[in-house]
Amino acid sequence: MLKGTFKTTNCDFALALSGVAGEADDKNTKAGTIYIGAMYKDGTFLQECIHIQGARNYTREQTCLAAYCLMLKLKPEIFFGV
């Protein structure tokens, strides 16, 4: 998903999110299991698997926060001039 975003857009960053946000397990994946990937245009990337307990909307909110945190971990100098 990350590489595809760079192929089809003119972006600097790409984020990819996948998982089960609901309260019920999905086949072999436990509810609240979320996979997050972040990639910068130079090809550097990070990925994480997180586990969140709670209602669907709470899981979605926490997933968004985790995705932004991963992007900041990837290239803090872009955002903070470090």
C-alpha positions as CSV (number, residue, x, y, z in Angstrom):
1,M,0.0,0.0,0.0
2,L,2.8,2.4,0.9
3,K,4.7,2.0,-2.4
4,G,1.5,2.2,-4.4
5,T,0.7,5.6,-2.8
6,F,4.0,6.9,-4.1
7,K,3.4,5.5,-7.6
8,T,0.0,7.1,-7.9
9,T,0.5,10.4,-6.1
10,N,3.1,13.2,-5.7
11,C,3.3,12.9,-1.9
12,D,6.1,13.2,0.6
13,F,4.7,10.8,3.2
14,A,2.4,7.7,2.9
15,L,0.5,6.1,5.7
16,A,-1.2,2.6,5.5
17,L,-3.5,1.2,8.1
18,S,-5.2,-2.2,8.3
19,G,-6.7,-4.4,11.0
20,V,-9.8,-5.2,12.9
21,A,-11.3,-2.1,14.6
22,G,-14.5,-3.8,15.7
23,E,-15.1,-5.6,19.0
24,A,-15.3,-9.1,17.5
25,D,-12.4,-11.2,16.2
26,D,-12.2,-11.6,12.4
27,K,-11.1,-15.1,11.3
28,N,-7.5,-15.4,12.6
29,T,-7.1,-11.8,13.7
30,K,-8.1,-10.6,17.2
31,A,-10.3,-7.6,17.6
32,G,-8.2,-4.4,18.1
33,T,-5.2,-5.7,16.1
34,I,-4.0,-2.9,13.9
35,Y,-1.1,-2.7,11.5
36,I,0.4,0.7,10.7
37,G,3.0,1.6,8.1
38,A,4.6,5.0,7.4
39,M,7.0,5.7,4.5
40,Y,8.9,8.8,3.4
41,K,9.6,9.6,-0.2
42,D,13.3,8.6,0.1
43,G,12.2,5.0,0.8
44,T,12.7,5.0,4.6
45,F,9.8,3.3,6.4
46,L,8.6,2.1,9.8
47,Q,5.9,-0.4,10.6
48,E,4.1,-1.4,13.8
49,C,1.5,-3.8,15.0
50,I,-0.6,-2.4,17.9
51,H,-3.4,-3.9,20.0
52,I,-6.2,-1.6,21.2
53,Q,-9.0,-2.6,23.5
54,G,-12.3,-0.8,23.4
55,A,-15.2,0.2,21.2
56,R,-14.8,0.6,17.4
57,N,-14.7,4.4,17.4
58,Y,-12.1,4.4,20.2
59,T,-10.0,2.0,18.3
60,R,-10.2,4.2,15.2
61,E,-9.2,7.3,17.1
62,Q,-6.3,5.6,18.8
63,T,-5.2,4.2,15.4
64,C,-5.1,7.6,13.9
65,L,-3.0,8.9,16.8
66,A,-0.6,6.0,16.5
67,A,-0.2,6.6,12.8
68,Y,0.7,10.2,13.3
69,C,3.2,9.2,16.0
70,L,4.8,6.7,13.7
71,M,5.1,9.4,11.0
72,L,6.8,11.7,13.6
73,K,9.2,8.9,14.6
74,L,10.1,8.3,10.9
75,K,11.2,11.8,10.1
76,P,11.1,14.2,13.2
77,E,13.4,16.7,11.4
78,I,10.8,17.4,8.8
79,F,8.3,18.5,11.5
80,F,10.6,19.9,14.2
81,G,13.8,21.0,12.4
82,V,15.9,18.6,14.6
